[in-house]
Amino acid sequence: MVFVLVIGVFSIFGQNTAKIHKGIEEYFDSFLFYPTDTINSRIDRLITALPDKKDQAKVAGAAFDYFYSSPIMGMEAVSLHIADNWFLNGKLEWANPESWHLLYTFAEFNRSSMIGCDAPELIVENMDGYMVNILKGDGQWKILYFYDDKCSTCKEETPQLAKFAKEYSGPQITIFALYTQGNRQEWEEYVKRIFGDISNPDVIIFHLWDPEVTSSYHMKYGVLTTPTMFLIDRFNIIAGRKLNCEALCRLLDVKINESNEFRKLFANIFASMEPVDKDVIDQVAETFHRRTAPDSTLYRETFHELYSFLKNTPGAPFQQGALDIGRTYILGQEEYWSKEYLDYISYDIRLSSTNLPGEKASDLFLTDIKGRERRLLQGCSRYTILWFYISSCEECHKEALALAEKEKYLRKNGVRVKCIYVGEDEAAWRDFHKKNPKKWVYLWDKTGNSGLDTLYDVRTVPQIYLLDRKKRVIGRELGTEHLFELLNTL
């Protein structure tokens, strides 16, 4: 397509004032909802089609300005592509030499933090003086927020982020709030005033600072102004940049809905292929592999969600299927994943490989309520519930109540309940014992040397394992609802 153009480079740096012809703006408008790789390719073809270098420079400059100033998140990646592939490499001449350093600065301060990039590592100090690596944070999502206490926009956005942290409900999120100034007293007072009353089990907050800028966060994340906010996914890939709180909430809603849709899709697929066994899971996995392998983002999302779905679905075929998916399509395809995610999956598989349904449960020595050493699997009963909990966990108290309400049903059906405390507060453990049925067995890894953390997956609680008379695992990582459903089928 050929346009008659009256072109200047109307730039963010102000080196020209001529306006772009409406036709070229409409042409750029038609790109906005394409992937950035597609836009880059089309812009390159448009520039190359012009025979004169000066005209090429005008079009490239116009495209740079247009996509840099786009209100659609991620479009600045096109400007970075134009800067790198047409101007900074010397192919074309930048219109105003005096603003060359601004073009260079834009590229250097943004190339590491574009959407789809691996999040750069930052190791910075928290308020207690410990060094924190933002790539090691727990949670499905990470929010990286740069702010100061004097910035007028920060004064609006930071309380909004605190409000979000207080009210959020959903997959666990870790917030890394990095203060960009150097006055520790003002920082501590500001954090206490804005974030002081937040207590939300779905949100973990790290308050960080780097007064000497030893982490180079300015360069790594392009922090030239505050506030600056990024959303980082579970794979440590940047999913959103230059966000405000409103945009963050909208983006999270989209991402969480996508995850829910994946789960519905997998549930429908496996329901239509019952009975589910290893061959069925292998067939589903291979089909998705063929369809998603060319698209690294889709591949990561698909196989992370498939792994999670299988891992959280009761039944031996699903549990074993999760291990096979993790080994073959995640650990076996390293090029798709960040090192931190691979380390997480490797650790997850190691823990998930213990005490699988059908296997004899692992025994270990714990402390009972009278201070005696006692084997976990000691005693004879038709069925045994191993219930792992911590006293400060609200969901644990709900499950304890649900189990206590079914106490007569459990005793009638020969089910023995063993409560294993995984915390460190002996007084809280003993208080829990006093408030719950006396017939239950109460155990605790008092010394921390039993091997509990390596033999049972108790990274999250509550956790329920159901064992048969021979102490073989019937079900694992159950909630009380699934537990009673399973008991009713036995």
PyMOL commands that set and color helices and strands:
alter all, ss='L'
color gray80, all
select helices_A, chain A and resi 22-29+36-49+53-68+76-87+97-110+134-136+152-167+184-195+217-221+245-271+278-292+296-311+316-331+334-336+339-352+394-405+407-412+426-434+452-455+480-489
alter helices_A, ss='H'
color red, helices_A
select strands_A, chain A and resi 123-126+131-133+141-147+173-179+203-209+228-232+238-241+365-368+373-375+383-389+415-421+441-444+463-467+473-478
alter strands_A, ss='S'
color yellow, strands_A
deselect
rebuild
show_as cartoon
